[in-house]
């Protein structure tokens, strides 16, 4: 017996663009949700369709990365006819999801208060830069800016170096996951209570919340986070990168037993038995004495040799891979983390699959939709418009300037 995917009874109308918003709905689509992507035909659709490299006409591999398993309808929400179609979709959906500037949802008419007459159980999710309230609500917000304003760059990189961002847009991606989580919680509550709501999420809130324990230490104990050499943990030693004879590896000792095992693996009983390094607090206070000893030991063998010795001893460790090495790691292969879709322009598109696993999961994926590709299905099958209605709406500019 084949079971439906977990979210196969959830429909989301997505007024989204770029990375953060689409990243969140893609995971919902992977789980079976019917995500109908509203794209403005006057601008060539989602801006991410036009991001180089690997971009041709209205397709790009950037767009493909964030939009698999979705449907696309070209719709001009600024026209009365386009609004008519949008409202018909709202009446048949569980949620309206957007990632726009904080002041735009109300201006566009996509908040719960503005749509509840069409569907009292509707959940309206807004993921913006700074949220729908506060002095920055009307400002555009992007991942790079958030990593700066939320303090991340001040604690990333080498001591004495310039402020540094993560190599990936972590705030964007976590913001999308937060928005997806809020949407699911909202839909569950709406189905239980019969009443929908607004969900006001922001990249700023997400970035600040991810300061986690350094923020608690600072707010409660006056701790001042700083950059740590070689990406070291702020309080656990050793828990950082080490140079080997031919590269780098990460060694982590977040438990006393791991430290003891590490000293055995590197054949250093004098380090293990030194009272200065007997516990977490001692190793932190005496890290300037301990780290040079560990540096000398790890520099004596290759990365592969240390991974074998430390792994056999049960010490948490790992190589510092290139992206190419990471994507071909045996664990990634075993977990099926690279998925494939067929694209008319790019051929076989290989990309990283969703880490969200609920039950058996998908065995096949649909590529990202071309601009307006699913308009006919949405209009005729979901909304049950006949030829006359489609022609009338088209002539009125619902799907862009009339031909």
C-alpha positions as CSV (number, residue, x, y, z in Angstrom):
1,X,0.0,0.0,0.0
2,X,1.4,3.4,-1.0
3,X,0.8,6.1,1.6
4,X,0.3,9.7,0.6
5,X,3.1,12.2,1.5
6,X,2.7,13.8,4.9
7,X,1.5,17.2,3.6
8,X,-0.4,16.0,0.6
9,X,-3.6,17.7,2.0
10,X,-2.0,21.1,2.5
11,X,-2.1,23.9,-0.2
12,X,0.1,27.0,0.0
13,X,-0.2,30.1,-2.2
14,X,3.4,31.4,-2.3
15,X,4.1,35.1,-3.1
16,X,7.8,34.5,-2.9
17,X,11.1,35.3,-4.5
18,X,14.9,34.8,-4.2
19,X,16.2,32.3,-1.6
20,X,14.8,32.6,2.0
21,X,11.1,32.3,1.2
22,X,11.4,29.6,-1.5
23,X,13.8,27.6,0.6
24,X,11.0,27.2,3.3
25,X,8.2,26.3,0.9
26,X,10.5,23.8,-1.0
27,X,10.7,21.7,2.1
28,X,7.0,21.7,2.4
29,X,6.7,20.8,-1.3
30,X,9.1,17.9,-0.8
31,X,6.8,16.7,2.0
32,X,3.9,16.7,-0.5
33,X,2.3,20.2,0.0
34,X,0.8,21.7,-3.1
35,X,2.8,24.9,-3.3
36,X,1.5,27.2,-6.0
37,X,4.0,29.9,-6.7
38,X,2.6,33.3,-7.8
39,X,5.0,35.0,-10.3
40,X,4.6,38.5,-11.7
41,X,4.8,38.2,-15.5
42,X,5.8,41.8,-15.9
43,X,9.1,41.2,-14.2
44,X,10.0,37.9,-15.7
45,X,8.8,36.0,-12.5
46,X,10.9,35.3,-9.5
47,X,14.1,37.4,-9.6
48,X,16.1,34.2,-8.9
49,X,15.3,33.1,-12.4
50,X,17.8,35.7,-13.7
51,X,20.8,35.1,-11.3
52,X,24.0,34.0,-12.9
53,X,26.0,31.8,-13.5
54,X,24.1,29.0,-15.2
55,X,21.3,31.3,-16.3
56,X,19.4,31.3,-19.6
57,X,16.3,33.3,-20.4
58,X,13.8,32.7,-17.6
59,X,15.7,29.7,-16.1
60,X,18.6,29.4,-13.7
61,X,20.2,26.7,-11.5
62,X,19.8,29.1,-8.6
63,X,16.0,29.0,-9.2
64,X,16.1,25.3,-9.6
65,X,17.8,24.9,-6.2
66,X,14.9,26.4,-4.3
67,X,11.8,25.5,-6.3
68,X,11.5,21.8,-7.0
69,X,8.1,20.1,-6.6
70,X,6.2,23.4,-6.9
71,X,3.7,24.7,-9.4
72,X,3.9,28.2,-11.0
73,X,1.1,30.5,-12.2
74,X,1.8,33.8,-13.9
75,X,-0.5,36.4,-12.2
76,X,-0.5,40.1,-11.9
77,X,-1.8,40.9,-8.4
78,X,-1.9,44.6,-9.1
79,X,-4.7,44.1,-11.7
80,X,-8.4,43.6,-10.5
81,X,-8.6,40.5,-12.7
82,X,-5.4,39.1,-11.2
83,X,-6.7,39.8,-7.8
84,X,-9.9,37.9,-8.7
85,X,-7.9,34.8,-9.5
86,X,-5.8,35.2,-6.4
87,X,-8.8,35.5,-4.1
88,X,-10.3,32.3,-5.7
89,X,-7.1,30.5,-4.8
90,X,-7.2,31.9,-1.3
91,X,-10.6,30.4,-0.8
92,X,-9.3,27.0,-1.7
93,X,-6.0,27.0,0.3
94,X,-4.6,26.6,3.7
95,X,-2.0,29.4,3.7
96,X,-0.7,32.4,1.9
97,X,3.1,32.6,2.3
98,X,5.2,35.6,1.3
99,X,8.7,36.9,1.8
100,X,8.4,40.6,1.1
101,X,9.4,43.8,2.9
102,X,7.7,44.1,6.2
103,X,5.3,46.9,5.1
104,X,4.3,45.2,1.8
105,X,1.9,42.4,2.8
106,X,-0.6,45.0,4.2
107,X,-0.2,47.2,1.1
108,X,-0.6,44.2,-1.2
109,X,-3.7,43.1,0.8
110,X,-2.4,39.6,1.9
111,X,-2.8,39.8,5.7
112,X,-5.3,37.7,7.6
113,X,-7.5,40.7,8.4
114,X,-7.7,41.5,4.6
115,X,-8.3,37.9,3.5
116,X,-10.3,36.2,6.3
117,X,-13.6,37.0,4.7
118,X,-12.6,34.7,1.9
119,X,-11.3,31.9,4.1
120,X,-11.7,32.2,8.0
121,X,-9.2,29.3,8.5
122,X,-6.5,30.9,6.3
123,X,-2.9,31.2,7.7
124,X,-1.0,34.2,6.4
125,X,2.7,33.8,6.8
126,X,5.0,36.8,6.2
127,X,8.8,36.3,6.2
128,X,10.4,39.7,5.9
129,X,13.7,41.3,6.7
130,X,12.8,43.0,9.9
131,X,9.2,42.0,10.6
132,X,5.9,43.8,10.3
133,X,6.5,46.1,13.3
134,X,9.3,48.2,14.6
135,X,11.3,51.1,13.2
136,X,12.9,49.0,10.4
137,X,9.8,47.3,9.1
138,X,9.9,49.2,5.8
139,X,13.6,48.5,5.2
140,X,14.8,45.8,2.8
141,X,16.8,43.1,4.6
142,X,19.2,40.5,3.2
143,X,21.3,37.7,4.7
144,X,24.6,39.6,4.5
145,X,23.1,42.6,6.3
146,X,21.6,40.4,9.0
147,X,24.9,38.6,9.7
148,X,26.3,42.1,10.4
149,X,23.5,43.7,12.3
150,X,22.9,40.7,14.5
151,X,26.5,40.5,15.7
152,X,27.5,37.3,13.8
153,X,30.3,38.9,11.8
154,X,31.9,40.3,15.0
155,X,32.5,36.8,16.3
156,X,33.4,35.1,12.9
157,X,36.8,34.8,11.5
158,X,40.3,35.0,12.9
159,X,41.2,37.2,15.8
160,X,42.4,40.6,14.5
161,X,40.9,39.9,11.1
162,X,38.1,41.8,9.4
163,X,34.4,41.0,10.2
164,X,33.5,37.9,8.4
165,X,30.2,36.3,7.2
166,X,29.5,32.6,6.9
167,X,30.3,31.1,3.5
168,X,26.6,30.4,3.1
169,X,23.4,32.4,3.5
170,X,22.5,30.8,6.8
171,X,20.1,33.4,8.0
172,X,18.1,33.1,4.8
173,X,17.9,29.4,5.0
174,X,17.1,29.2,8.7
175,X,14.5,32.0,8.2
176,X,12.8,29.9,5.5
177,X,12.7,26.9,7.9
178,X,11.3,29.0,10.7
179,X,8.6,30.3,8.4
180,X,7.8,26.8,7.2
181,X,7.5,25.7,10.9
182,X,5.2,28.6,11.7
183,X,3.0,27.8,8.7
184,X,2.6,24.2,9.8
185,X,1.8,25.2,13.4
186,X,-0.7,27.8,12.1
187,X,-2.4,25.3,9.9
188,X,-2.7,22.8,12.7
189,X,-4.2,25.5,15.0
190,X,-6.6,26.7,12.3
191,X,-7.9,23.2,11.6
192,X,-8.4,22.7,15.3
193,X,-10.0,26.0,16.1
194,X,-11.6,27.0,12.7
195,X,-9.8,30.4,12.9
196,X,-6.7,31.5,11.0
197,X,-4.1,34.1,11.8
198,X,-1.0,36.1,10.8
199,X,2.5,34.6,11.3
200,X,5.0,37.5,11.4
201,X,8.5,36.1,10.9
202,X,11.7,38.0,10.1
203,X,15.3,37.3,9.1
204,X,16.4,39.7,11.8
205,X,14.5,37.8,14.6
206,X,15.9,34.5,13.3
207,X,19.5,35.8,13.2
208,X,19.2,37.3,16.7
209,X,17.6,34.2,18.1
210,X,20.5,32.1,16.7
211,X,23.0,33.9,19.0
212,X,21.7,31.4,21.6
213,X,24.1,30.7,24.4
214,X,26.6,33.5,23.8
215,X,23.7,35.9,24.1
216,X,22.5,34.3,27.3
217,X,26.1,34.5,28.7
218,X,26.3,38.1,27.7
219,X,22.8,39.2,28.9
220,X,23.1,37.2,32.2
221,X,26.7,37.1,33.0
222,X,28.3,40.0,31.1
223,X,30.3,37.7,28.8
224,X,31.7,39.4,25.7
225,X,32.0,37.0,22.7
226,X,35.1,37.4,20.6
227,X,36.6,35.7,17.5
228,X,38.5,32.6,18.3
229,X,41.5,31.2,16.5
230,X,40.8,28.5,14.0
231,X,37.1,28.6,14.5
232,X,37.4,27.4,18.1
233,X,34.5,26.9,20.4
234,X,34.1,29.9,22.8
235,X,34.6,27.8,26.0
236,X,35.5,24.1,25.2
237,X,39.1,23.2,24.6
238,X,40.0,21.5,22.4
239,X,37.1,22.0,20.0
240,X,38.5,23.5,16.8
241,X,40.5,23.1,13.6
242,X,44.0,21.6,13.7
243,X,46.6,21.5,10.9
244,X,47.9,18.1,10.0
245,X,50.9,17.0,8.0
246,X,48.9,17.4,4.8
247,X,45.7,19.4,5.6
248,X,43.2,20.1,8.3
249,X,40.8,18.3,10.5
250,X,38.3,19.2,13.3
251,X,38.6,17.7,16.7
252,X,35.9,18.2,19.3
253,X,36.0,17.2,23.0
254,X,32.6,18.3,24.5
255,X,32.8,15.6,27.1
256,X,35.6,14.6,29.5
257,X,35.7,11.1,28.2
258,X,36.4,12.4,24.7
259,X,39.4,14.4,26.0
260,X,40.8,11.3,27.7
261,X,40.3,9.2,24.5
262,X,42.0,11.9,22.4
263,X,45.1,11.9,24.6
264,X,45.4,8.2,24.3
265,X,44.9,8.3,20.5
266,X,47.7,10.9,20.1
267,X,49.9,8.9,22.6
268,X,50.3,11.8,25.0
269,X,49.9,10.6,28.6
270,X,51.8,13.6,29.8
271,X,49.0,15.9,28.5
272,X,46.3,13.6,29.9
273,X,48.0,13.6,33.4
274,X,48.9,17.3,33.6
275,X,46.7,18.8,36.4
276,X,46.4,22.1,34.4
277,X,44.3,20.2,31.8
278,X,42.3,18.0,34.2
279,X,38.9,19.5,33.4
280,X,36.9,21.9,31.2
281,X,37.7,25.0,33.3
282,X,41.4,24.1,33.5
283,X,41.8,23.6,29.8
284,X,40.1,26.8,29.0
285,X,42.3,28.8,31.5
286,X,45.5,27.1,30.2
287,X,44.7,26.8,26.5
288,X,47.8,28.8,25.6
289,X,49.9,26.1,27.1
290,X,47.8,23.1,25.9
291,X,47.2,24.1,22.2
292,X,50.8,24.2,21.2
293,X,51.3,20.7,22.5
294,X,48.3,19.5,20.5
295,X,49.4,21.4,17.4
296,X,52.7,19.6,17.5
297,X,51.1,16.2,17.8
298,X,48.5,16.7,15.0
299,X,51.2,18.1,12.7
300,X,53.0,14.8,12.8
301,X,50.6,12.7,10.8
302,X,48.3,13.0,7.8
303,X,44.6,13.9,8.1
304,X,43.6,10.4,7.0
305,X,45.9,8.8,9.6
306,X,44.4,11.0,12.4
307,X,40.9,10.4,11.3
308,X,41.5,6.6,11.5
309,X,43.2,6.8,15.0
310,X,40.7,9.3,16.5
311,X,37.7,7.5,14.9
312,X,38.8,4.2,16.3
313,X,39.1,5.7,19.7
314,X,35.6,7.2,19.6
315,X,36.8,10.8,19.5
316,X,34.4,13.2,17.6
317,X,36.4,14.4,14.5
318,X,36.0,15.1,10.9
319,X,37.9,16.3,7.8
320,X,37.6,19.8,6.4
321,X,36.3,18.9,3.0
322,X,35.9,20.9,-0.1
323,X,32.4,21.2,-1.5
324,X,33.2,18.5,-4.0
325,X,34.4,16.2,-1.3
326,X,31.4,16.9,0.9
327,X,28.9,16.0,-1.9
328,X,30.6,12.7,-2.6
329,X,31.3,11.7,1.0
330,X,30.1,8.0,1.6
331,X,27.7,9.2,4.3
332,X,26.1,11.6,1.8
333,X,25.8,8.8,-0.7
334,X,24.3,6.4,1.9
335,X,21.7,8.9,2.9
336,X,20.7,9.7,-0.6
337,X,21.3,13.4,-0.1
338,X,21.8,14.2,-3.8
339,X,18.6,14.1,-5.9
340,X,18.0,14.5,-9.6
341,X,15.4,16.1,-11.8
342,X,15.1,16.4,-15.6
343,X,15.1,19.9,-17.0
344,X,14.4,20.9,-20.7
345,X,17.3,23.4,-20.7
346,X,19.9,22.1,-18.2
347,X,19.4,18.4,-18.7
348,X,19.8,16.3,-15.5
349,X,19.9,18.8,-12.6
350,X,21.6,17.3,-9.5
351,X,21.1,19.1,-6.2
352,X,21.0,18.5,-2.5
353,X,17.8,17.0,-1.1
354,X,15.8,18.0,1.9
355,X,17.1,16.9,5.4
356,X,13.5,16.8,6.6
357,X,12.6,13.2,6.7
358,X,9.0,12.1,7.6
359,X,8.2,8.5,6.8
360,X,9.4,6.9,3.6
361,X,9.7,10.3,1.7
362,X,9.7,11.0,-2.0
363,X,11.3,8.7,-4.4
364,X,11.0,11.1,-7.4
365,X,11.2,14.9,-7.6
366,X,9.8,17.4,-10.1
367,X,12.1,20.1,-11.4
368,X,11.3,23.8,-10.6
369,X,8.4,25.0,-12.8
370,X,8.9,27.3,-15.7
371,X,7.3,30.7,-15.5
372,X,3.5,30.2,-15.6
373,X,3.9,26.5,-16.5
374,X,1.0,25.3,-14.4
375,X,-1.4,28.2,-15.0
376,X,-3.7,26.1,-17.2
377,X,-4.0,23.3,-14.6
378,X,-4.5,25.7,-11.7
379,X,-7.2,27.7,-13.6
380,X,-9.1,24.9,-15.2
381,X,-8.7,22.0,-12.8
382,X,-8.4,23.6,-9.4
383,X,-10.5,26.7,-9.9
384,X,-12.7,25.1,-12.5
385,X,-12.7,28.1,-14.9
386,X,-14.0,27.4,-18.4
387,X,-12.6,28.8,-21.6
388,X,-14.7,31.9,-21.5
389,X,-13.6,32.8,-18.0
390,X,-9.9,32.3,-18.8
391,X,-10.2,34.4,-21.9
392,X,-12.0,37.1,-20.0
393,X,-9.4,37.2,-17.3
394,X,-6.6,37.2,-19.8
395,X,-8.1,40.1,-21.7
396,X,-8.4,42.0,-18.4
397,X,-4.6,41.6,-17.7
398,X,-4.8,38.9,-15.0
399,X,-1.8,37.1,-16.5
400,X,0.1,40.1,-17.7
401,X,-0.5,42.6,-20.5
402,X,-3.1,41.2,-22.9
403,X,-1.6,39.9,-26.2
